[in-house]
Amino acid sequence: MNEVFPIQSQTAPNGQCTATATANLFNCPFTVNIRSNGGGGKVKGVELGIVQPIWGGFGAQGNYTYSDATLDSGDPVPGNSKNTFNLVGFFENKLLSARLSYSYRSQFFVSFDRTTHLDEAALKELDASLAVNVTENIAVTFEANNLTDEKIVQFADVESHPRAIYDNGRVYFFGAKARF
């Protein structure tokens, strides 16, 4: 899509720009790419989940999702992984809340990059959280994300030839909660 934007300059930035009534201001055409809704598509799948207390405040939680999605054009739906699952072990009582969580998301289509499909490799992440109730109204919290220090890898055609690697590292959060 082409749009015209005002550009402030001493001289016309290029031959396609036209002068305005205001000094040093030119209207210049630009080609702009914007996202738009597609024509439609289909998603078929199933999701299963379970939360199971085990004993004495210990428990487990898990879910699995299978999603088969395509656009009417035959292209894949951006951001759709065929397989995702989460496994969580937890402990909770009046003093303490602790969780250890593993997440998996299979490879998925991101967008088009230079007329080729840009895909993102499978994502795996291990996270942990801990909250200690210091009093009935005050809790100290700690969270750790991406404990295995996984990288995000985007590629076209072959995963061994990446287009981008994002190394976000491990992330830690400390905090406090107060209830008034």
C-alpha positions in Angstrom: 0.0 0.0 0.0 1.3 3.5 -0.8 0.9 6.4 1.6 2.1 10.0 1.6 3.9 11.4 4.6 5.2 15.0 5.2 9.0 15.2 5.4 10.9 18.2 6.6 14.0 18.9 4.5 16.0 21.8 2.9 15.5 20.2 -0.5 13.2 17.6 -1.9 14.3 14.1 -0.6 13.7 12.6 -4.1 11.9 13.3 -7.4 8.6 11.8 -6.2 8.2 14.3 -3.3 6.1 17.4 -3.9 6.5 20.8 -2.1 3.8 22.0 0.3 2.8 25.6 1.1 5.0 25.4 4.2 8.7 26.0 3.7 11.0 23.0 3.9 8.1 20.6 4.0 7.5 18.0 1.3 4.9 15.3 0.8 6.7 12.1 0.0 5.1 8.7 -1.1 6.2 5.6 0.9 5.3 1.9 0.4 3.9 0.7 3.7 3.3 -3.0 4.7 0.5 -3.5 7.2 -1.0 -6.6 8.7 -4.6 -7.4 7.7 -7.0 -10.2 8.4 -6.9 -13.1 6.1 -9.6 -14.8 4.2 -10.2 -17.5 6.8 -9.0 -21.0 7.7 -9.6 -24.1 9.7 -8.4 -25.3 13.1 -8.9 -28.8 14.3 -7.5 -30.2 17.5 -7.9 -31.4 21.0 -6.8 -30.2 24.5 -6.4 -32.4 27.6 -5.7 -31.2 31.1 -5.4 -32.6 34.6 -4.7 -31.2 38.1 -4.0 -33.9 40.7 -3.3 -33.3 44.4 -1.1 -36.1 45.5 -0.5 -35.8 49.3 0.3 -33.3 52.0 0.2 -30.2 49.7 2.1 -31.8 46.8 0.5 -32.1 43.4 0.9 -32.2 39.7 -0.7 -30.5 36.8 -0.4 -31.2 33.1 -2.0 -30.3 29.8 -1.5 -31.2 26.2 -2.8 -29.5 23.0 -2.8 -30.8 19.5 -3.7 -28.2 16.9 -3.9 -28.7 13.1 -4.5 -25.3 11.5 -4.3 -24.0 7.9 -5.5 -20.9 6.1 -7.8 -21.2 3.1 -4.8 -20.3 1.0 -3.1 -23.5 2.1 -0.5 -21.6 4.2 0.0 -22.4 7.9 -1.6 -20.2 10.5 1.1 -17.9 12.1 2.0 -18.8 15.6 0.2 -22.2 15.6 2.2 -25.2 17.0 0.9 -28.6 16.3 2.0 -29.9 19.8 2.3 -28.1 23.1 2.4 -29.4 26.6 3.1 -28.3 30.1 4.0 -30.3 33.2 3.9 -28.7 36.7 4.9 -30.0 40.1 3.7 -28.0 43.0 3.6 -27.8 46.8 1.3 -25.5 48.7 0.4 -24.9 52.3 -0.3 -21.8 54.5 3.4 -20.8 54.6 4.7 -21.8 51.2 3.8 -22.0 47.6 6.4 -23.6 45.2 6.1 -24.6 41.5 8.4 -26.1 39.0 7.1 -26.0 35.4 8.3 -27.4 32.1 6.8 -26.2 28.8 7.2 -27.5 25.3 6.0 -25.9 22.0 6.7 -27.6 18.7 8.1 -25.7 15.7 5.7 -23.1 14.2 5.4 -20.7 11.2 6.1 -17.1 12.2 5.7 -15.1 9.0 7.1 -14.7 5.5 10.6 -13.5 5.2 11.9 -12.6 1.7 9.2 -14.7 0.1 10.1 -17.8 2.2 8.5 -19.2 5.2 10.1 -18.1 8.5 9.7 -20.8 11.1 10.6 -20.9 14.8 12.2 -24.0 16.2 10.6 -25.9 19.0 10.7 -24.1 22.3 11.4 -25.7 25.7 11.5 -23.9 29.0 11.9 -24.7 32.6 10.5 -22.2 35.1 10.3 -22.1 38.9 8.4 -19.9 41.4 8.4 -19.6 45.2 6.2 -17.5 47.6 6.7 -17.5 51.3 4.0 -16.0 53.5 5.9 -14.0 56.1 2.6 -12.9 57.7 -1.0 -13.3 56.9 -0.8 -10.1 54.8 2.8 -10.1 53.5 4.5 -12.6 51.1 8.0 -12.6 49.6 8.2 -14.0 46.1 10.8 -15.3 43.7 10.5 -16.4 40.1 13.0 -17.9 37.7 12.2 -18.2 34.0 14.2 -20.1 31.3 16.4 -21.9 33.8 17.8 -24.1 31.0 18.9 -20.9 29.1 17.2 -21.9 25.9 17.6 -19.8 22.8 14.9 -18.8 20.3 15.9 -19.9 16.8 14.1 -18.7 13.7 15.0 -20.2 10.3 13.9 -20.6 6.7 13.9 -24.0 5.1 16.5 -25.7 7.3 16.9 -25.3 11.1 20.6 -25.7 10.9 20.8 -22.5 8.9 19.2 -19.9 11.2 18.0 -16.5 10.2 17.9 -15.2 13.8 18.9 -16.5 17.2 17.6 -14.7 20.3 19.5 -15.3 23.5 17.2 -13.9 26.2 19.0 -15.7 29.0 17.7 -16.6 32.4 15.4 -14.1 34.0 14.9 -13.7 37.8 12.3 -11.8 39.7 12.2 -11.0 43.4 9.2 -9.3 44.9 6.9 -8.7 47.8 3.1 -8.8 48.0 1.1 -6.9 50.6 -2.6 -7.2 51.3 -4.3 -4.2 52.9 
